[in-house]
Amino acid sequence: MEDKIIAENELGDWRRSHYSFQISNSVINQVVTVIGWISSRRDHGNVLFVQLRDRFGDTQILVKKKELSETIFESLKSLKEHSSIAIRGRVVEQKNSSNEFEIMPEEVKILSVSNKSAPFLTQAISSIGIDTRLDLRAIDLRRNHLQNVFKIRNTILNSIRGYLSDNYFVEVNTPKMIATATEGGAALFPIFYYDREAFLAQSPQLYKEQLTMAFENVFEIAPIFRAEPSRTNRHLSEAMSIDVEKAYVDYNDMMDYLDNLIRFVIQSINEKNQMELKSLGIDLPDMSRPFSRITYSQLIENLQNSHKYIRWGDDISPKLLKDVFGDEFYFITDWPASTKPFYVKSKKMDLLTDSNTGDDSHVLSESFDLMYGSLELSSGSTRINNKVNLMDNMKKKGLSHKAFDYHLRVFDYGVPPHAGFGLGLERLLMAILKLDNIRDATFYPRDIDRLTP
Amino acid sequence: MEDKIIAENELGDWRRSHYSFQISNSVINQVVTVIGWISSRRDHGNVLFVQLRDRFGDTQILVKKKELSETIFESLKSLKEHSSIAIRGRVVEQKNSSNEFEIMPEEVKILSVSNKSAPFLTQAISSIGIDTRLDLRAIDLRRNHLQNVFKIRNTILNSIRGYLSDNYFVEVNTPKMIATATEGGAALFPIFYYDREAFLAQSPQLYKEQLTMAFENVFEIAPIFRAEPSRTNRHLSEAMSIDVEKAYVDYNDMMDYLDNLIRFVIQSINEKNQMELKSLGIDLPDMSRPFSRITYSQLIENLQNSHKYIRWGDDISPKLLKDVFGDEFYFITDWPASTKPFYVKSKKMDLLTDSNTGDDSHVLSESFDLMYGSLELSSGSTRINNKVNLMDNMKKKGLSHKAFDYHLRVFDYGVPPHAGFGLGLERLLMAILKLDNIRDATFYPRDIDRLTP
């Protein structure tokens, strides 16, 4: 019976009359058309129970041999999970079914036949290696676990757009094919651009800064590309970045925005995704207070006081952070200017202890990182808006003025003071849902080993 | 005086208290802080009128010499347009000012100084070559004309997302770095992907089709990349594509969706952008009836009857279309299968006149193009969901099964019947606002000649 060839039907003029969530008291005893794929089946010989899944959930189909033609009954009986079918049938009450109703088919169309058994169950959480799942990602994404993750991803995107629009930000799009490295030298993917070399943008940084001239408050939600040769559970070669930039504010304002934005996102998930959270077994982070803020220098001092080996000016490894911070959101602020890109504004020297020495190795920057445990979610700063200062800083970082001429020329026309941040969508999703692997926070991950599907 | 060096101030703790639109009766005689850039000035010797522009419009500042320190007055007098300033001052009524109020400054901060005069006025519509404008795009985008265009672009994006969400579509993101040409052989940008060759996606086609398995109704709004060596006013190398795909429907359903989507977009612009439309001098297209639909074969017959030289199977040039259609939206449907990509479903042969000859050169496809005048805005079709048919079609088009293995393997698990379309955002904006050049429908255009800014 397993090898029986089942003919597929054309969709023809059959269309769904009701989604699963619309099968309710109001349609009892009516004939409806439901369409979807088979998420599970129970075979009791002359009776089959089929769970038919659509975008919103399952509808139970009760298939009795004596009430359908033998061909159709036998076809349904031998259909594998994942096959798509359409059912015209009558809605009846069924106290034992999960949504209290079931459908007694009168006509059936088999729309698409699954010829193989998927190597994982839709009910499974992660019983199998991620590479096997990713090789069949389209089917993997049918799993309840990922369905919940991506429903919440959708809430995050919508709530971020809503929050930013309500705060007078306008959505922009900046080019992904660019002439020069935005941040100088970091890992870039080269492109053949007609007869020239170009690169994939690793961030919309310079463009979003320029756009504050014309639109003041801008945001972009778009892919960024980083040729990081690392094999970790928290890096992607292609990721979605939420980039926000605002004129006439500084990094402290942007920290407030980011804090409120995350708060709004969590609140939206709390309102819209109780079912998904329950199914994932996730408690949302406590959002009763603003995120704590610690300066880089204070953190280094604390680490040194607990006998960790670290010098002022060093990056702080995830391992060290893990020893200090639990699973919570917090800001590390005022990083050494030397650790930040050329466009980041330095703090005024007279605020520093060694301002009189002329030594600028201890210059701080108006910058912050938003962390969750040891995971960096976002970086932000006040940006340099004065051309002379910007050119000085580029020189310090060894960047060619000529290569950035297209950017520098804008500064002749009065770029407003501005500040902003970039926030990684997949990492935010990882943090909120406590996902182990960033690959499950995106549809089709890209990394050093994976370019397909 | 023009060469006087004007010192810039730090923003410090100054923040805007009111946007221009918030300067109203409710704040008369109050001291407010307004911040923005100088969009125009009139100098009457001891009195200056400064238009201070923020994201929402202009506020008039009345600067009297005798009421400010001489240094500040002289600085303001010599400041060029585009410079950014902050004003603390009192709101007074002024019947002659455009928004009925003006501000008498008590304190002034000069935040950013424009050292050059821009080669175009913010009031100008297009007095200057587009290349000069694009070289200074950030300043160009301050022009009223483009501000209006991009406000409407924002309405289009928001209304499309709103419409699709209301119709149970979920937003997805698909990889832009891919292993093989989606549509086979068309102009692609190659990338160095670590040690391999890869390409920039010219469309999310295969991915969005796969995603109908897990999410049924999906859309993506994201950049697409086409290495078209053409120099025209309607092609970009990087454009925003609105991609929509839906399970369990065919191309006729998707035409209805697209028709309604455009209708909803136009209605949203009509509700939200009257001021911008007026300023642009644009009448929105008449949307009282659904768009007309003509089959490819009928159109060819009509053209032949009007003595145009064209054969069945030929593409239809913009020039020929221009002779038949005015500035209106319409669909051309049922294109020859030979003109469409491998994933497009053919119409059932028994519907064709020459179904019995076995000759498939006249096979039609379940496809449509949405046109506006001679401009193609969108292409859509029913897709092939059966693996054997898809492989046959790939063979016919000379594509390697092996190169698409990562895609074909999904079809072993029952891909649902589905249909969809891609819609070009910039072209839609061009059509609605009757823009001459597609470059003005995007922030930073990319073409064969332009990679910066």
Chai-1 contact restraints between the chains, C-beta under 6 A:
chainA,res_idxA,chainB,res_idxB,connection_type,confidence,min_distance_angstrom,max_distance_angstrom,comment,restraint_id
A,L11,B,P417,contact,1.0,0.0,6.0,A-B,restraint_1
A,I35,B,Y248,contact,1.0,0.0,6.0,A-B,restraint_2
A,R55,B,E216,contact,1.0,0.0,6.0,A-B,restraint_3
A,H82,B,Y413,contact,1.0,0.0,6.0,A-B,restraint_4
A,H82,B,G414,contact,1.0,0.0,6.0,A-B,restraint_5
A,S83,B,G414,contact,1.0,0.0,6.0,A-B,restraint_6
A,S84,B,G414,contact,1.0,0.0,6.0,A-B,restraint_7
A,S84,B,P416,contact,1.0,0.0,6.0,A-B,restraint_8
A,L111,B,P417,contact,1.0,0.0,6.0,A-B,restraint_9
A,S112,B,N385,contact,1.0,0.0,6.0,A-B,restraint_10
A,S112,B,G414,contact,1.0,0.0,6.0,A-B,restraint_11
A,S112,B,V415,contact,1.0,0.0,6.0,A-B,restraint_12
A,S112,B,P416,contact,1.0,0.0,6.0,A-B,restraint_13
A,V113,B,G414,contact,1.0,0.0,6.0,A-B,restraint_14
A,S114,B,Y413,contact,1.0,0.0,6.0,A-B,restraint_15
A,S114,B,G414,contact,1.0,0.0,6.0,A-B,restraint_16
A,N115,B,D412,contact,1.0,0.0,6.0,A-B,restraint_17
A,K116,B,D412,contact,1.0,0.0,6.0,A-B,restraint_18
A,A118,B,Y413,contact,1.0,0.0,6.0,A-B,restraint_19
A,A138,B,Q210,contact,1.0,0.0,6.0,A-B,restraint_20
A,A138,B,M213,contact,1.0,0.0,6.0,A-B,restraint_21
A,A138,B,V410,contact,1.0,0.0,6.0,A-B,restraint_22
A,I139,B,Y413,contact,1.0,0.0,6.0,A-B,restraint_23
A,L141,B,A214,contact,1.0,0.0,6.0,A-B,restraint_24
A,R142,B,A214,contact,1.0,0.0,6.0,A-B,restraint_25
A,N154,B,V170,contact,1.0,0.0,6.0,A-B,restraint_26
A,V170,B,N154,contact,1.0,0.0,6.0,A-B,restraint_27
A,V172,B,F443,contact,1.0,0.0,6.0,A-B,restraint_28
A,N173,B,M240,contact,1.0,0.0,6.0,A-B,restraint_29
A,P175,B,E238,contact,1.0,0.0,6.0,A-B,restraint_30
A,P175,B,Y444,contact,1.0,0.0,6.0,A-B,restraint_31
A,P175,B,R446,contact,1.0,0.0,6.0,A-B,restraint_32
A,K176,B,P223,contact,1.0,0.0,6.0,A-B,restraint_33
A,M177,B,E238,contact,1.0,0.0,6.0,A-B,restraint_34
A,M177,B,R446,contact,1.0,0.0,6.0,A-B,restraint_35
A,A179,B,L451,contact,1.0,0.0,6.0,A-B,restraint_36
A,A179,B,T452,contact,1.0,0.0,6.0,A-B,restraint_37
A,F189,B,I191,contact,1.0,0.0,6.0,A-B,restraint_38
A,P190,B,F192,contact,1.0,0.0,6.0,A-B,restraint_39
A,I191,B,F189,contact,1.0,0.0,6.0,A-B,restraint_40
A,I191,B,I191,contact,1.0,0.0,6.0,A-B,restraint_41
A,F192,B,P190,contact,1.0,0.0,6.0,A-B,restraint_42
A,Y193,B,L451,contact,1.0,0.0,6.0,A-B,restraint_43
A,Y194,B,I448,contact,1.0,0.0,6.0,A-B,restraint_44
A,A198,B,L451,contact,1.0,0.0,6.0,A-B,restraint_45
A,Q210,B,A138,contact,1.0,0.0,6.0,A-B,restraint_46
A,M213,B,A138,contact,1.0,0.0,6.0,A-B,restraint_47
A,A214,B,L141,contact,1.0,0.0,6.0,A-B,restraint_48
A,A214,B,R142,contact,1.0,0.0,6.0,A-B,restraint_49
A,E216,B,R55,contact,1.0,0.0,6.0,A-B,restraint_50
A,P223,B,K176,contact,1.0,0.0,6.0,A-B,restraint_51
A,E238,B,P175,contact,1.0,0.0,6.0,A-B,restraint_52
A,E238,B,M177,contact,1.0,0.0,6.0,A-B,restraint_53
A,M240,B,N173,contact,1.0,0.0,6.0,A-B,restraint_54
A,Y248,B,I35,contact,1.0,0.0,6.0,A-B,restraint_55
A,N385,B,S112,contact,1.0,0.0,6.0,A-B,restraint_56
A,Y406,B,T452,contact,1.0,0.0,6.0,A-B,restraint_57
A,Y406,B,P453,contact,1.0,0.0,6.0,A-B,restraint_58
A,V410,B,A138,contact,1.0,0.0,6.0,A-B,restraint_59
A,D412,B,N115,contact,1.0,0.0,6.0,A-B,restraint_60
A,D412,B,K116,contact,1.0,0.0,6.0,A-B,restraint_61
A,Y413,B,H82,contact,1.0,0.0,6.0,A-B,restraint_62
A,Y413,B,S114,contact,1.0,0.0,6.0,A-B,restraint_63
A,Y413,B,A118,contact,1.0,0.0,6.0,A-B,restraint_64
A,Y413,B,I139,contact,1.0,0.0,6.0,A-B,restraint_65
A,G414,B,H82,contact,1.0,0.0,6.0,A-B,restraint_66
A,G414,B,S83,contact,1.0,0.0,6.0,A-B,restraint_67
A,G414,B,S84,contact,1.0,0.0,6.0,A-B,restraint_68
A,G414,B,S112,contact,1.0,0.0,6.0,A-B,restraint_69
A,G414,B,V113,contact,1.0,0.0,6.0,A-B,restraint_70
A,G414,B,S114,contact,1.0,0.0,6.0,A-B,restraint_71
A,V415,B,S112,contact,1.0,0.0,6.0,A-B,restraint_72
A,P416,B,S84,contact,1.0,0.0,6.0,A-B,restraint_73
A,P416,B,S112,contact,1.0,0.0,6.0,A-B,restraint_74
A,P417,B,L11,contact,1.0,0.0,6.0,A-B,restraint_75
A,P417,B,L111,contact,1.0,0.0,6.0,A-B,restraint_76
A,F443,B,V172,contact,1.0,0.0,6.0,A-B,restraint_77
A,Y444,B,P175,contact,1.0,0.0,6.0,A-B,restraint_78
A,R446,B,P175,contact,1.0,0.0,6.0,A-B,restraint_79
A,R446,B,M177,contact,1.0,0.0,6.0,A-B,restraint_80
A,I448,B,Y194,contact,1.0,0.0,6.0,A-B,restraint_81
A,L451,B,A179,contact,1.0,0.0,6.0,A-B,restraint_82
A,L451,B,Y193,contact,1.0,0.0,6.0,A-B,restraint_83
A,L451,B,A198,contact,1.0,0.0,6.0,A-B,restraint_84
A,T452,B,A179,contact,1.0,0.0,6.0,A-B,restraint_85
A,T452,B,Y406,contact,1.0,0.0,6.0,A-B,restraint_86
A,P453,B,Y406,contact,1.0,0.0,6.0,A-B,restraint_87
